[in-house]
């Protein structure tokens, strides 16, 4: 099934492995993720000011482009893009006046009819059923213990989340279907520090230390998540965490799609581990989920 | 009779608020000059290439502002005209040799590109009809190749920057990307490099010296050599 897909800026830069592994594993499940033509920034961060329509132009423009290609769904991978697109969509669907104002601004372009549904890729997976996904697993992730991490925008606010905002299970279910073990991490919903990573890396390091150390102490080998910003803060900022907390032990960060690509045995080139700060390869080799091959990690 | 036909071709325009009748065959630059103005700034090649005569106009009783190159746009009846002498836009200082062709370079030198709200106002202002917003978006995601291609026909007139509500300077961002692309990304022409090396190694100096002597001593012989020279076709 062909489905329009919205990558977002991060997946084209810091989250390359997320995109590659998602497209490849989606194909195994008969989803053809087709990049939305001429997509623009999702509009992040969703504006909460009631009269600030300017910052909803970008997300609505993306939804117009979905209608332009005669489609009704848009699937995202990044949690932030998902939330921003979905919130703007709801805003104009619930407020015809606002939609009218924005459509008037669109000028010579097509108007938004409000026909698009914004989905997260995880929702597609849940809809098809984790049992079906299990059937496609060629190399179960046996022996790998993971700590699922949701962050904020995947499940909050409630009306725009994909799962129970207090006790989500979707990542646990997927991870188990792929054959891995999961631990409970009470920090799975805690903030990763988000945009403070730009001006307050120490604050992000504090938050990351708690999330990651709990995971490590509970026996997790790696964290699994779905947001490129969380991934950046929890992976790349381990450099700062080590500086602030000498007892800290590094732990790899994986996207759920990388786990799928591993379990579906799609080959190392679909994983994109070369841009990770903490190299997941030694762990995966130890667990015999990756075989020895050419060195994957470039020198830092 | 002839006089009447002449008169029919006149249109009424408003130059900085003042009414003038000018021939309809003129472009905006010529209309200004017909009315008696002399350009000191805001004028360049008069051929649609240099981008110096970017202008903004409006029609009587229409709220909308329109954008064009003054040397390329014919006057129409009821045009409100002005000229823009200069766009005081931000231009990052960099040494191309010290940059790397990474997408993040664009954000480092022009961090304001992240403020784009995709309103498309820049695209509507572009007299070259480029997809300006699309190339700003390519800049945000660090796609130097796409940005270079989409902005290739930019003539740096500055109208996009004047209109952007996020104070982005699209045309300078595009220029940076094209420089990075040309220097680091696009395939190099090997034969050009080989020839430049030959020139540096003085391979052609003796031959050129001989021709220089002919310029002074035997021009006819030089002409003959030129006419009978070997020309490679294809």
Interface residues (C-beta under 8 A of the other chain):
Chain A: X9 X12 X13 X38 X39 X40 X41 X43 X54 X55 X57 X58 X61 X105 X107 X108 X109
Chain B: X103 X104 X116 X117 X118 X119 X120 X124 X131 X133 X134 X137 X140 X141 X142 X143 X165
